[in-house]
Amino acid sequence: MDALSKPFAQLSDSDHGPLIIVATYIFLTTSCLAMCVKIWTRLSTAGTLVATDWLMLAGIVLAVAQASTLTIAVENGLGQRASDLGAEQLEEVSKALYATNILTILVLAAAKSSIVLLIVSVQPFRPVVLSCYILLAIIASWCVAGSFALAFQCHSSKPWTLGGGDTDTCVDQFALQVGLGVVDIITDLAIVALAFFMMRGVQTNRQRKWMVIALFGLRISIPPFTICALVTYRAYYYSQPQDRTWHAVAPVIWTQVMLSMSIITSCIPSIKRFFIDVQSGLMGVTISEVYELTHSGGKATQLQNTSKSGTSSGLASKVGVLSASRSQGSRLSGTGLSQQGAKGGPYANMAHGAYGNTSRVEGKL
């Protein structure tokens, strides 16, 4: 028993730091599991990673770094009374929280960008795609501006200072957090709205439409946690007397919940096989186009079929949700339709042009 090392942190009336450690690593582990499932699903169905996956991988790496900085902060006294800490400990806590805040913005931006690119990969109608790119520009601007604002919030030789002292020359840090939080909430709501408008143009039944909207709509659960973090920041910034190391516990925990939910809700849509039905609905629009080209005597029919096949193949690989059994069945179906096309007239060619493309798309996955 004498060989047992001292515990890293021990919860007590004077030390609430362990609460931060427990919350941080529980939510980080959950986020990592969601990311692993997403990557496994993608590789097992599409065989390759795309931009949405790489962004989420970057987000997870940044989330691990953010958890590490919080661990350093707790180790040096975060969650304890400032009066019980030495000057050197306060300095280390300040530096760790300074890095944590900036990393939080980067993680949130990566998660938001990932799910917006996922909507783009489903290839909705042009207005939705244009709105997605506008939202990506807003997210990027929010990330860059927020990171710089947090990095230079105090005009001193030590910008990581906790602030609140008579000699500090910092901006209104609470107002800065509120501003960043408001934009965070607006972008989350915009993502849900884009998913709704995306599904309006998909030819599938109402139940499947609402199922996909619900998958993207899970992000609606994030703003309440953002609001809770902002509310608890008031005590952190305005408590009298100032004791930020003690009052940081609540806002930090709410921020970790928000961060984890942002990562998880960005992973969930791409690991659901409901997108197969979404793709079928989108390719259903192609049938009339191929039919029109076939019967108008156009010479671009074969080129159109090839183009649509390539586009649909890209769509399926980006979503990455096709099962092997369905893929095999689609190939068999495509073979049967090809045989019928050899015997039938122009309507058989129409079926082969439209559904044959679908079988080739699925057969490649």
Secondary structure as a PSIPRED ss2 file (coil, helix, strand):
# PSIPRED VFORMAT (PSIPRED V4.0)

   1 M C   1.000  0.000  0.000
   2 D C   1.000  0.000  0.000
   3 A C   1.000  0.000  0.000
   4 L C   1.000  0.000  0.000
   5 S C   1.000  0.000  0.000
   6 K C   1.000  0.000  0.000
   7 P C   1.000  0.000  0.000
   8 F C   1.000  0.000  0.000
   9 A C   1.000  0.000  0.000
  10 Q C   1.000  0.000  0.000
  11 L C   1.000  0.000  0.000
  12 S E   0.000  0.000  1.000
  13 D C   1.000  0.000  0.000
  14 S C   1.000  0.000  0.000
  15 D E   0.000  0.000  1.000
  16 H C   1.000  0.000  0.000
  17 G H   0.000  1.000  0.000
  18 P H   0.000  1.000  0.000
  19 L H   0.000  1.000  0.000
  20 I H   0.000  1.000  0.000
  21 I H   0.000  1.000  0.000
  22 V H   0.000  1.000  0.000
  23 A H   0.000  1.000  0.000
  24 T H   0.000  1.000  0.000
  25 Y H   0.000  1.000  0.000
  26 I H   0.000  1.000  0.000
  27 F H   0.000  1.000  0.000
  28 L H   0.000  1.000  0.000
  29 T H   0.000  1.000  0.000
  30 T H   0.000  1.000  0.000
  31 S H   0.000  1.000  0.000
  32 C H   0.000  1.000  0.000
  33 L H   0.000  1.000  0.000
  34 A H   0.000  1.000  0.000
  35 M H   0.000  1.000  0.000
  36 C H   0.000  1.000  0.000
  37 V H   0.000  1.000  0.000
  38 K H   0.000  1.000  0.000
  39 I H   0.000  1.000  0.000
  40 W H   0.000  1.000  0.000
  41 T H   0.000  1.000  0.000
  42 R H   0.000  1.000  0.000
  43 L H   0.000  1.000  0.000
  44 S H   0.000  1.000  0.000
  45 T H   0.000  1.000  0.000
  46 A C   1.000  0.000  0.000
  47 G C   1.000  0.000  0.000
  48 T C   1.000  0.000  0.000
  49 L C   1.000  0.000  0.000
  50 V C   1.000  0.000  0.000
  51 A H   0.000  1.000  0.000
  52 T H   0.000  1.000  0.000
  53 D H   0.000  1.000  0.000
  54 W H   0.000  1.000  0.000
  55 L H   0.000  1.000  0.000
  56 M H   0.000  1.000  0.000
  57 L H   0.000  1.000  0.000
  58 A H   0.000  1.000  0.000
  59 G H   0.000  1.000  0.000
  60 I H   0.000  1.000  0.000
  61 V H   0.000  1.000  0.000
  62 L H   0.000  1.000  0.000
  63 A H   0.000  1.000  0.000
  64 V H   0.000  1.000  0.000
  65 A H   0.000  1.000  0.000
  66 Q H   0.000  1.000  0.000
  67 A H   0.000  1.000  0.000
  68 S H   0.000  1.000  0.000
  69 T H   0.000  1.000  0.000
  70 L H   0.000  1.000  0.000
  71 T H   0.000  1.000  0.000
  72 I H   0.000  1.000  0.000
  73 A H   0.000  1.000  0.000
  74 V H   0.000  1.000  0.000
  75 E H   0.000  1.000  0.000
  76 N C   1.000  0.000  0.000
  77 G C   1.000  0.000  0.000
  78 L C   1.000  0.000  0.000
  79 G C   1.000  0.000  0.000
  80 Q E   0.000  0.000  1.000
  81 R C   1.000  0.000  0.000
  82 A H   0.000  1.000  0.000
  83 S H   0.000  1.000  0.000
  84 D H   0.000  1.000  0.000
  85 L C   1.000  0.000  0.000
  86 G C   1.000  0.000  0.000
  87 A H   0.000  1.000  0.000
  88 E H   0.000  1.000  0.000
  89 Q H   0.000  1.000  0.000
  90 L H   0.000  1.000  0.000
  91 E H   0.000  1.000  0.000
  92 E H   0.000  1.000  0.000
  93 V H   0.000  1.000  0.000
  94 S H   0.000  1.000  0.000
  95 K H   0.000  1.000  0.000
  96 A H   0.000  1.000  0.000
  97 L H   0.000  1.000  0.000
  98 Y H   0.000  1.000  0.000
  99 A H   0.000  1.000  0.000
 100 T H   0.000  1.000  0.000
 101 N H   0.000  1.000  0.000
 102 I H   0.000  1.000  0.000
 103 L H   0.000  1.000  0.000
 104 T H   0.000  1.000  0.000
 105 I H   0.000  1.000  0.000
 106 L H   0.000  1.000  0.000
 107 V H   0.000  1.000  0.000
 108 L H   0.000  1.000  0.000
 109 A H   0.000  1.000  0.000
 110 A H   0.000  1.000  0.000
 111 A H   0.000  1.000  0.000
 112 K H   0.000  1.000  0.000
 113 S H   0.000  1.000  0.000
 114 S H   0.000  1.000  0.000
 115 I H   0.000  1.000  0.000
 116 V H   0.000  1.000  0.000
 117 L H   0.000  1.000  0.000
 118 L H   0.000  1.000  0.000
 119 I H   0.000  1.000  0.000
 120 V H   0.000  1.000  0.000
 121 S H   0.000  1.000  0.000
 122 V C   1.000  0.000  0.000
 123 Q C   1.000  0.000  0.000
 124 P C   1.000  0.000  0.000
 125 F C   1.000  0.000  0.000
 126 R H   0.000  1.000  0.000
 127 P H   0.000  1.000  0.000
 128 V H   0.000  1.000  0.000
 129 V H   0.000  1.000  0.000
 130 L H   0.000  1.000  0.000
 131 S H   0.000  1.000  0.000
 132 C H   0.000  1.000  0.000
 133 Y H   0.000  1.000  0.000
 134 I H   0.000  1.000  0.000
 135 L H   0.000  1.000  0.000
 136 L H   0.000  1.000  0.000
 137 A H   0.000  1.000  0.000
 138 I H   0.000  1.000  0.000
 139 I H   0.000  1.000  0.000
 140 A H   0.000  1.000  0.000
 141 S H   0.000  1.000  0.000
 142 W H   0.000  1.000  0.000
 143 C H   0.000  1.000  0.000
 144 V H   0.000  1.000  0.000
 145 A H   0.000  1.000  0.000
 146 G H   0.000  1.000  0.000
 147 S H   0.000  1.000  0.000
 148 F H   0.000  1.000  0.000
 149 A H   0.000  1.000  0.000
 150 L H   0.000  1.000  0.000
 151 A H   0.000  1.000  0.000
 152 F C   1.000  0.000  0.000
 153 Q C   1.000  0.000  0.000
 154 C E   0.000  0.000  1.000
 155 H C   1.000  0.000  0.000
 156 S C   1.000  0.000  0.000
 157 S C   1.000  0.000  0.000
 158 K C   1.000  0.000  0.000
 159 P C   1.000  0.000  0.000
 160 W C   1.000  0.000  0.000
 161 T C   1.000  0.000  0.000
 162 L C   1.000  0.000  0.000
 163 G C   1.000  0.000  0.000
 164 G C   1.000  0.000  0.000
 165 G C   1.000  0.000  0.000
 166 D C   1.000  0.000  0.000
 167 T C   1.000  0.000  0.000
 168 D C   1.000  0.000  0.000
 169 T C   1.000  0.000  0.000
 170 C E   0.000  0.000  1.000
 171 V C   1.000  0.000  0.000
 172 D C   1.000  0.000  0.000
 173 Q H   0.000  1.000  0.000
 174 F H   0.000  1.000  0.000
 175 A H   0.000  1.000  0.000
 176 L H   0.000  1.000  0.000
 177 Q H   0.000  1.000  0.000
 178 V H   0.000  1.000  0.000
 179 G H   0.000  1.000  0.000
 180 L H   0.000  1.000  0.000
 181 G H   0.000  1.000  0.000
 182 V H   0.000  1.000  0.000
 183 V H   0.000  1.000  0.000
 184 D H   0.000  1.000  0.000
 185 I H   0.000  1.000  0.000
 186 I H   0.000  1.000  0.000
 187 T H   0.000  1.000  0.000
 188 D H   0.000  1.000  0.000
 189 L H   0.000  1.000  0.000
 190 A H   0.000  1.000  0.000
 191 I H   0.000  1.000  0.000
 192 V H   0.000  1.000  0.000
 193 A H   0.000  1.000  0.000
 194 L H   0.000  1.000  0.000
 195 A H   0.000  1.000  0.000
 196 F H   0.000  1.000  0.000
 197 F H   0.000  1.000  0.000
 198 M H   0.000  1.000  0.000
 199 M H   0.000  1.000  0.000
 200 R H   0.000  1.000  0.000
 201 G C   1.000  0.000  0.000
 202 V C   1.000  0.000  0.000
 203 Q C   1.000  0.000  0.000
 204 T C   1.000  0.000  0.000
 205 N C   1.000  0.000  0.000
 206 R H   0.000  1.000  0.000
 207 Q H   0.000  1.000  0.000
 208 R H   0.000  1.000  0.000
 209 K H   0.000  1.000  0.000
 210 W H   0.000  1.000  0.000
 211 M H   0.000  1.000  0.000
 212 V H   0.000  1.000  0.000
 213 I H   0.000  1.000  0.000
 214 A H   0.000  1.000  0.000
 215 L H   0.000  1.000  0.000
 216 F H   0.000  1.000  0.000
 217 G H   0.000  1.000  0.000
 218 L H   0.000  1.000  0.000
 219 R H   0.000  1.000  0.000
 220 I H   0.000  1.000  0.000
 221 S H   0.000  1.000  0.000
 222 I H   0.000  1.000  0.000
 223 P H   0.000  1.000  0.000
 224 P H   0.000  1.000  0.000
 225 F H   0.000  1.000  0.000
 226 T H   0.000  1.000  0.000
 227 I H   0.000  1.000  0.000
 228 C H   0.000  1.000  0.000
 229 A H   0.000  1.000  0.000
 230 L H   0.000  1.000  0.000
 231 V H   0.000  1.000  0.000
 232 T H   0.000  1.000  0.000
 233 Y H   0.000  1.000  0.000
 234 R H   0.000  1.000  0.000
 235 A H   0.000  1.000  0.000
 236 Y H   0.000  1.000  0.000
 237 Y H   0.000  1.000  0.000
 238 Y H   0.000  1.000  0.000
 239 S C   1.000  0.000  0.000
 240 Q C   1.000  0.000  0.000
 241 P C   1.000  0.000  0.000
 242 Q C   1.000  0.000  0.000
 243 D C   1.000  0.000  0.000
 244 R H   0.000  1.000  0.000
 245 T H   0.000  1.000  0.000
 246 W H   0.000  1.000  0.000
 247 H H   0.000  1.000  0.000
 248 A C   1.000  0.000  0.000
 249 V H   0.000  1.000  0.000
 250 A H   0.000  1.000  0.000
 251 P H   0.000  1.000  0.000
 252 V H   0.000  1.000  0.000
 253 I H   0.000  1.000  0.000
 254 W H   0.000  1.000  0.000
 255 T H   0.000  1.000  0.000
 256 Q H   0.000  1.000  0.000
 257 V H   0.000  1.000  0.000
 258 M H   0.000  1.000  0.000
 259 L H   0.000  1.000  0.000
 260 S H   0.000  1.000  0.000
 261 M H   0.000  1.000  0.000
 262 S H   0.000  1.000  0.000
 263 I H   0.000  1.000  0.000
 264 I H   0.000  1.000  0.000
 265 T H   0.000  1.000  0.000
 266 S H   0.000  1.000  0.000
 267 C H   0.000  1.000  0.000
 268 I H   0.000  1.000  0.000
 269 P H   0.000  1.000  0.000
 270 S H   0.000  1.000  0.000
 271 I H   0.000  1.000  0.000
 272 K C   1.000  0.000  0.000
 273 R C   1.000  0.000  0.000
 274 F C   1.000  0.000  0.000
 275 F H   0.000  1.000  0.000
 276 I H   0.000  1.000  0.000
 277 D H   0.000  1.000  0.000
 278 V H   0.000  1.000  0.000
 279 Q H   0.000  1.000  0.000
 280 S H   0.000  1.000  0.000
 281 G H   0.000  1.000  0.000
 282 L H   0.000  1.000  0.000
 283 M H   0.000  1.000  0.000
 284 G H   0.000  1.000  0.000
 285 V H   0.000  1.000  0.000
 286 T H   0.000  1.000  0.000
 287 I H   0.000  1.000  0.000
 288 S H   0.000  1.000  0.000
 289 E H   0.000  1.000  0.000
 290 V H   0.000  1.000  0.000
 291 Y H   0.000  1.000  0.000
 292 E H   0.000  1.000  0.000
 293 L H   0.000  1.000  0.000
 294 T H   0.000  1.000  0.000
 295 H H   0.000  1.000  0.000
 296 S C   1.000  0.000  0.000
 297 G C   1.000  0.000  0.000
 298 G C   1.000  0.000  0.000
 299 K C   1.000  0.000  0.000
 300 A C   1.000  0.000  0.000
 301 T H   0.000  1.000  0.000
 302 Q H   0.000  1.000  0.000
 303 L H   0.000  1.000  0.000
 304 Q H   0.000  1.000  0.000
 305 N H   0.000  1.000  0.000
 306 T H   0.000  1.000  0.000
 307 S H   0.000  1.000  0.000
 308 K H   0.000  1.000  0.000
 309 S H   0.000  1.000  0.000
 310 G H   0.000  1.000  0.000
 311 T H   0.000  1.000  0.000
 312 S H   0.000  1.000  0.000
 313 S H   0.000  1.000  0.000
 314 G H   0.000  1.000  0.000
 315 L H   0.000  1.000  0.000
 316 A H   0.000  1.000  0.000
 317 S H   0.000  1.000  0.000
 318 K H   0.000  1.000  0.000
 319 V H   0.000  1.000  0.000
 320 G C   1.000  0.000  0.000
 321 V C   1.000  0.000  0.000
 322 L C   1.000  0.000  0.000
 323 S C   1.000  0.000  0.000
 324 A H   0.000  1.000  0.000
 325 S H   0.000  1.000  0.000
 326 R H   0.000  1.000  0.000
 327 S H   0.000  1.000  0.000
 328 Q H   0.000  1.000  0.000
 329 G H   0.000  1.000  0.000
 330 S H   0.000  1.000  0.000
 331 R H   0.000  1.000  0.000
 332 L H   0.000  1.000  0.000
 333 S H   0.000  1.000  0.000
 334 G H   0.000  1.000  0.000
 335 T H   0.000  1.000  0.000
 336 G H   0.000  1.000  0.000
 337 L H   0.000  1.000  0.000
 338 S H   0.000  1.000  0.000
 339 Q H   0.000  1.000  0.000
 340 Q H   0.000  1.000  0.000
 341 G H   0.000  1.000  0.000
 342 A H   0.000  1.000  0.000
 343 K H   0.000  1.000  0.000
 344 G C   1.000  0.000  0.000
 345 G C   1.000  0.000  0.000
 346 P H   0.000  1.000  0.000
 347 Y H   0.000  1.000  0.000
 348 A H   0.000  1.000  0.000
 349 N H   0.000  1.000  0.000
 350 M H   0.000  1.000  0.000
 351 A H   0.000  1.000  0.000
 352 H H   0.000  1.000  0.000
 353 G H   0.000  1.000  0.000
 354 A H   0.000  1.000  0.000
 355 Y H   0.000  1.000  0.000
 356 G H   0.000  1.000  0.000
 357 N H   0.000  1.000  0.000
 358 T H   0.000  1.000  0.000
 359 S H   0.000  1.000  0.000
 360 R H   0.000  1.000  0.000
 361 V H   0.000  1.000  0.000
 362 E H   0.000  1.000  0.000
 363 G H   0.000  1.000  0.000
 364 K C   1.000  0.000  0.000
 365 L C   1.000  0.000  0.000
